[in-house]
Every structure is written in C-alpha cells, then in structure tokens.
C-alpha cells in the first residue's frame, strides 16, 4: 500500500465505528430527542415521588443530559458506535441511578458523596471516551474553525456536574456578589445594591445571609456598591432572568466550553500538524481541574481567558494575512477593550495582547496607536467613573499595590511556585498530570517555539503583579484562580512534548503518564464529589491532608509544598519534580507498553510509604493548630475568617488550664526545643508556659513582654520516641482574666546519634 | 543484526506508520530469560499487589484500632480479589490500572465503617463482572499460547470471584489452612474444570452459568465442584458438532460419572439423564439458531412480574408449589438456548430442570445444574467462532447473557452486603415467592429490573425488551411514595437499661397503622435463651402475627458480639456490621420489622422485666412506613 493510499481517520472511518451520515429525518429525530429530554427533566423536577435527596437534582438533569449526548453523537459519527464500552457506560449509569433511588433502603450505608463519586468517575471516563471519538473531526491538520462538537462536549460535561456541585457548594467567595449585581441589573437596571441587601434579594441563590464585603465601595450618599465590575453580571443577566442561579451557572458553563473550543482554535496557529496531540491537550483542559472546577462558578477568570484567547486568535491571524479588515479590527479591539471592564487588573492582560497583535501583524504603527488610544480612553473612563461614583479611581485598591519594589524577591518566588506547586492552591496539586508542563516548557525553550514567547509576553506582567500579593492564591476559591488565563496556552504547550518521538511512547513517559494520570483521576473524582475540599483555607493545610493527618495522627503536610506556610518542601518540590519528571520523560527511551503498570505500581508504593514516613520521620516542627495535635481547650489565632489572614502568624491560643499535645518521633539522642510564642496580657498576674514530656515537667517560661513574638529556647533533653510533647499554660497565682499565650510553632533540633 | 517492526496504525495520530527498520544492534540476551507470558504478567501483578500494599499502609497507620482491624480486612480483600484479575488478559492494562487506583483509593478517602467495605466490594464485583464480559467477548483461542492465557483467565476470574463473594467473611480472622483452601484451592479446581468445559462450549454460557451458581452458592464449594466435574464427564460423553467424542474421552467421562455417582447419586443421575437428552438425535439443521432476545428476557420478566403481583396482592399469589424458587428463571433462560426446532429436547431440558429443583432443593449448586443443562444444548465453541457462517448477532447473546448474570449479581449484592451472615438464606428469601415481601426485600428486584431495562435498551431496538422492566418501574414509582419515615430519637439513640427501663417518645403527629423498623443491638445476652423478650414497643397495639411489638433474642435483636468466636449466639437480621478492635469477628447491629397498629401521640419503649441487671438494649434507628 502506498503512503498516499493510507487511511486517514477523518476520511475513511471503519464501518464498525461509524454510523450513517445524518439525514433530515435523523435531524428531526434529534430535535424530538432534545425536546423529550428537556421535557422529561422538567417533569422529574416536579415529580413528588422522586426522593428529596442531595442527588435529586442530578437525577432530574439526567434525561436532558442524555439528550445532549445524543446531540453530540449526531455530530460525531464515531461516538455512535455501539461498542462494549458504550454498553458498559449505560449499564453503569443505570446501576448508579438505581443505587441513588434506593440508597436509603439498601442498607449499604452509601452516602450521597459516594454515589456522587461514582457518577463523577463515570462522567470522566465517558468524557474521555468521547474526546477520543472526536479524533476524526480534526483530520490530518487542525482546521482554523474547529467543529462545534468540541464546545458541546465540554458544555455537557460542565452542565453534568452543575447540580451536585451547586447543591453541595452554594455560591461562595465572590460568586454571590456577582449574582447579586446580576439580580440588580435585571430588576433595578442599576448596580447599586443597597436595596438588594436590604430586601434579601440574595435569597434565591443563597441560604445564608449576605452582607457587603469589607471595603466595598460606597457612594457619596452611602449607597452600597460591589467591588466587582458589572460586565460579567451583565453577560449573565439573560440567563439569570430565565433560569435564576442555575441559569447563570449554566451560562458560565457555556463560557467555559467556549474556552475549550478556543483552545483547539488556537492550536491551528501554534501546533496545527499534531491533531492527535491537540486532542489530548483538549481532553486534559476540558476534563481536568482547574477549568472543570471553575466552569460552573462565577469568577471573571474564565471569561477573561475567553476574551484574551479571542484577541490572541485574531492577532495570530494577522501573522498570516496582515489583513486589517473592519471585522478584524472589531474582533481584535473589542476583547482587548472589554478586559478592563471585567476587572481593572486585567488591563495587565490587555496591554500585552496589544503588544502581541502589533508584533504578529508586522509591527504596524497606526493600528497600534488606535487601539492603544482606545484602551487608554477606556482605562481613563473607568478611573474617572470610579472617582466620581466611589471617590477612588481604583475603586478599592491603591497605587501602593503597584509599587513592586516593596515586595522582597522571596514573595515573588513563593507566589509563583505556589500557583503551581502549593498543596492547597497549586495547579499540580489539584491535577498532577499537569506536571508534564515542566518538560514541555523545557522543550519549548529548547526549540524556541513562539508559543512560549507569546505565553510569556501575555501572562508575565499580569503574574508579576499578582504573584507577590498576599492573596496570590486567589482568595476563597478553587486552586489556580489567577493563572487560569494562561491555561489554554499551557495546554497547547504540551502538544510538542506529546508529539515527540518516542515521546509519550517511551517507557519512562508511559510510567509517568499512567501514574500521574491515575492520581489525577482519583483526585478529580474527589474534587467533584466533595466540592468543598477545593476551598482550602490559606493556612498551609488542605482538607485532604488534614483528613489523613487526623486518621494517622501524623504530620503529613510537612512533605508537601506550601507557599502560605513555607517549609523545606516548598523549595525542594519544584526542583525535584522538574528533575524527576524531565528525567523520566526523556531518559528511559525504550518502548515498553507494560511500563505504564510499573508506573502505577510505583505510585502505589509511594502512597504506601507516605503514612509510614509521616509516622516514622523525626519530628522537626510542630504547628500547634494542626489537626494531628491534640488540644485541650484553646482556640485558633487569628480566626479562620479574618480578612487577609496570611499577614498574621497563625497559632494556637492557650489560656491557663489549657494544653496542647503532639506525638514526637525521636531523631537523635537529645533535642533542643524552640517555641515561637506571644504573651497576651489582660490582667496584672502573669502566666507560665510549661513544657512537659508526657506528664513530666521539663521547663517553664514566665511570660512578661506583652504582645511581642518571642522565641523561647529549652533543653537539650533526652526524648524517648513516642513521648508526647505537651505545652500547657498555668497561672501561679489564682486569678480571673483572659490572659493567654499564642504559640505559633515548636521547632525541634535533634543532636547526637539515636540510641 | 537488524530488526523490523511491522507497521501499525496509531489511534491518536491516525497515521499508519511504515515498517520501521532499527539498525541498532540487538542487546545480548539476559541470563534470566522469562517466558513471554510470565514477563507480560509481572507488571500486572506488580501493580495490583502494590495496590493492596497501599491499602495495607492505611490499615497500618490508622490510629483507631477498630478502623485498623477493618483496614487489614480490606487490604486482604484487595489482595485476594484484585490481584487475580491481573491474570485475565483481556482486561487491558489501562482498565486494570484504573480499577486498581479507584479501589485502592477507597480506604484512603472513606472513613472507617461498613460503607467503606460495601463500596470496596461493590467495586470489586463490578471489576470482576467487567473482566468476565471482556473475557467472553475476546477473540476465539487458536494457538497453545492463547489457550494458556485463557486458562489463566479462568483461574483469575475464579479466584477473584471467590474473594469477592467470600473474602469479607473469610478474611476477618488470620488465614487458617481451611480458609486458605476455600479461597485458593477450590477456585483453582473450579477454574480447571471450567477450562476443560471451555474446550467444547463457548465461554459465554459457561461464565453465565458459573457466575449464577457462584452468586447463589455463594462462592466455590465442594458441591459446586462436584456438579461441575459431573458435567465435565457428561460433556465427554456427548457428541460434538454431530461427531462422537473420542473413545478415550467417552471412557474417561463415563468412569468419572460412575465415580461421582458413588458420592452424589442424585447429581450423577440427573447428569446422566442430561447426557441422554444431549445425545438425542437431532433433526434438521444442526446449525445453532440465534437466541431471540424476547425469549431470553421474557422468562425473568415473567417471574419478576409475578413476584410483584404476589407481593402487592397476597391473595392472588401463586402457591409456592407451582413456583418454588427462582430456579424457574434459571431454567427458562438456558432453555432458550436450545435449538428452536427441537421441541422435544427443549421440553426434556425444561422437565429436567424442574426436576432438578425438586431433587436438589437444598443444594448450593442448584443453579449450576439448571444452567449447565441448558448449556449442553447451546452452540459450541466452533460454531460461535465463525459467527458469520451461523448467525451474526453473537454480541446480542453475549449482552443478554452477561446482563442476566448482572441481574442476578445486583439482586444478590444489593441484598447481601458483606455484612450478612446468611447471604444465601436471605437471597432465597428475597427471590422466593413469600406472600409478604417487604419493600426492602423487593428493592433489589427493582434494581434488577432496571438493569434488565438497560440490557434491553443496549442490546436491541425491540420494545419487547421493556417487558421485564416495566413492572419494576411501576413498583419503584409506587414505592417512592411509601418511603419509611424516621421517628426522631432523643440524642440520636435510646438505651434501655435496668436504671432506665422505659423511654417515652413523643410523636409529632399520630401514626396510622403500618410497619415499624428498628435498628438495635444489645449487650450481655449470653445467658438468655433464643426468643426471650428483651424489650417491647408499647403503642396502641402491635399487629403482626406473633411478634406483638416485642424485641426478642435472636429474632428481632441480639448481642452486638454474638458472632465472636466462643460466644456465638443466634443472630437477628443484620443491619450493620463492623470489625471491632482486635478483629476476628463481626460486631452487628440488627434491623427488625414489626407490624404496627398505629399510635396517637406517644410511643413507649420498655425493657422487659426480669432481665439480668447488666442487659442493655440500644435502639439507634426507628422508622415508620405506611
């Protein structure tokens, strides 16, 4: 067979996998299916017999979702194949539905989260199967207008998780305020929220009282406004009017789906000759966090990424044709100008986009000046408006925040590494398969691919401002919030790596992909089943590790990086992961199909070693507020909901009669102990901080200096392994009062060989 | 030295790669040379074994001793249930990895308690079922290497099924030789017998039959193995595709049958009759006829519908003698495999199946007997290996067979979490046409009906496939309106002791007549005889025959440690179980169903008078149902 006659996926699908081409009759049948699906969901929504269960809304949505999948199959011939896998999907779905319906009566003790995990797992696997079914649509070269099916699939996946996600995690963080502004725009035609707060207009989408955020701008007569801009709420208004909260969230899902589609569109410019790898990147972007988690939430980052990618696409088109048509002008300038309307900080994305457009268009002067003028006019307009309405041109911000020299270099390092590696807010922690980005970026740099240059120009200024901020992690949100704008380009950055030879087929790469992929699958199922676990507090811990630490009575968090609470792992993880992932990808080059299972085995071995390590590695630092520390009285300091909490040293307050105890693993013959503590004095009688080894008192410290952090040094002491270290506060003279000692952390320095 | 690799199509790239010529010299062979099959299995065994290690690590690290004890049970369950699946080669490495990761993640993520075990066991059951489906749908075996792989597949499935069905009970205590034999030796023998049968019969029927038998038994036991051995013997006596078996084979089969007759005359007699029916001269074409889906699904559908009718209108229920057990389903299903133009053979097969239900009523291998009788008339391996020459809807048959197995599987698993002490008894109670099946007993059947619906939709456009599902759907909808209503207990639990013998529950509204469900467990019942009242529920009047609102030892409640070795007592129906610290036995909470004539405003829970002072009863859940 000659090369020319070789089969092309898009042109010569095999009969076993491809159904007949759509006809007019099949289209009508499709319309009927869609109508029937929506009608069935509407009927189920009002069905009294359907149990009032956390999974009810998911079950209600199922018919409409299945109809949507029928639509997808209509567009994608390969998805119509009746393979064994397709039948297994149907069987698994029905089994889950039956379990969900009969859950209370089966006596198996299956919580709704368990079944939600089952649904999530099925969704991800079915989604992955359909992603692969899209392959023929890409042909041999990525077209400049990807088929609609790419957006539809992403939309269906996002809508599928919407009911459960919303049920378990009502709008949180900035979300309810965006919805309230949308409500105000829809009903009052303004953005002034005084009456909306007073009348409780948040009740349709929130089951807790909503109050203005601290520092929200006020009008000249005390009117309450939101710190958030009105563009996103304005976009959501039609959907909100039609479907309320769910309508608005579905609109966000549509925006997320548009982003997935735009990523494939951009692949046409950056990596058009690798359609298979583009498909894998699309699958990763669509089915993985963070886009999966943000897709049904109201944040400006996803819409901002959509606008940025539209502008970037137009800029890249100029690279080829240099045609400044009126439509091109509009398509390029509109998203750039709209970005600051979403959020003023997004001006830092608009400017690089302008530069990129100018660069790709052959550096013309007139378009640059016109668009820069428009952008400047918009920026000035926003500043003037803010000054007039809120009395502050930057709304709630100040120019001091732009003084970058006030941040030490370490803040930049912590913020940037935190966006990627932080255990609670980092991209790699939420979905470890993204670790492939490390060798991918190395490869891009090595080959001087212009994708890397565009990526850096686009996001570097923005991240440069965001990274050193105290809220680099995004506030009360799922991980990787601020860097979502870079996500499509990061996904495309993987394409050259995956297309390498032997690349992903080499033994090391197979092992890497399998192990990271499975870990990512399990974590994503957890994030979907327990949406609340993606909202970590910025205290250096995560829900998942806390859950394990409590069960194992050991400090697991110390092995994982945190930029909020820097520790050794914060620094060695980036270096080690870069080295290990790159080595595994490039060094073992032999093609061994079974290597994937060796990788999976290694993953399990690592998991098995983790609890053992946590319980047997010598204790070096005890953070008193951690869940594995036993507390008798006392409380967290500062409170979990204190604004800008990362600016404070977190600790545990001990008052007279209260103590905290931690199991210590010995690392040497003697130990010197340092305690970071602050005395809070409210009465004349001082208190004592006592250090005990089990029941035996070793030392004490009489607090004197009020509200000053001090490092107390004790020891050295001999310390048998397993003996608890106890810190207690007592008052020598009986007296009343709210004195106490805040203990931040205890450091243990081991000396001498372990006997 | 050069080597050439053949061209192949890449699923992602979509390009057919030309043959590659590699000019790098071949490495000298290593000193340790493993056979290809073994070297291919090593990474699969490595990954699955380490999945068990990851679960064991959780158990080792748990601080709560009860959680640790339970974790060790789960680790052994994963080791014995998941690792054998590595031997089932049609289960590709991607699926094996996903299954291993998801199962290993369960003990890490879920808190200790019965739900964790239930999820793990359901996951294992699904994995075994999926491996079975892949195993029977694999291409037919031709080469010796493929035959070896198929034999290993039978071994893997048999071991995994045994661990899934029995592991939770067998693995609580440290493994003794008897438990080891039950978990390892019996399945190995069973796998060998199945592999022998597979030489003449298609794995679809074999797997369906053995899966049904294993679910009902549950697990491999001596009776089942004896029955299988009988059928191996019979199989050797039967002609294959119109040709007589080799003389040596027939001789061996006959001798085996005679040997079995000495131990199990009834089974051997039935098998001999089956062999005779199998040898009945065929008329017309010997080409197997395609199984017709309605015929396959009508039988369980009919039985299911009758079950529902019987449960909702007890007066109309069919006498138990006519429909003695679910064996009807098992008999009718394989009967459909018999050639459509062979009415006498079909009738004889049916009669034999019904006779088997009468003869072997108490046998655990009942289902195997019935199904294998049908199997003898089913298409042979060679016929199914060339479907295009015979009938091209092989997939249909596979679907129907596997879904029927799944039907039974769900009914069994839903009714028998790993917690039940007498799963077979409970299952038979569910499937037998008792006049008063409760909602809880019928729930798994509704689940099964839905699976049948799934099978119908997936397998065929025929609306007839909906037949078995519709009654289930109607029942499900109807029952949704009759959800049990919880009655709040002060503090979440009521404990009746000598110091507090009576607790009055104030009802928010009057309760009309219905049923009460109580979950309870007692302490220090060792000295009390079975049937001794421990407590009563004093409403207006309790209506159910005999119980009169009483909670009695071994009937409605029992000691929480009644399963402890050395202190065994009668168990009531179990609601929850857990492994207490130290392991070695299950602790139980019990669920009782009591007829209830209604109450106005107050419900009184009263400890029975005259009990030893240290007897206490905890009631942790109380529900009322219309």
Interface residues (C-beta under 8 A of the other chain):
Chain A: X1 X3 X6 X7 X8 X9 X10 X48 X49 X50 X51 X82 X84 X86 X87 X88 X90 X91 X92 X93 X94 X95 X97 X98 X99 X101 X102 X104 X105 X106 X107 X108 X109 X110 X111 X114 X121 X125 X132 X135 X136 X140 X275 X276 X277 X279 X280 X514 X518 X519 X521 X522 X525 X526 X547 X548 X551 X552 X553 X554 X593 X594 X595 X596 X597 X598 X600 X601 X603 X604 X605 X607 X608 X609 X610 X611 X612 X614 X615
Chain B: X9 X10 X11 X12 X13 X14 X15 X16 X18 X40 X42 X43 X44 X46 X47 X49 X50 X51 X53 X54 X56 X57 X58 X60 X61 X62 X63 X64 X67 X93 X94 X96 X97 X98 X100 X101 X102 X104 X105 X108 X109 X110 X111 X113 X114 X115 X118 X119 X122 X126 X130 X133 X134 X137 X399 X403 X406 X410 X414 X417 X439 X440 X443 X444 X446 X447 X450 X451 X453 X454 X455 X457 X458 X459 X476 X477 X480 X481 X483 X484 X575 X576 X591
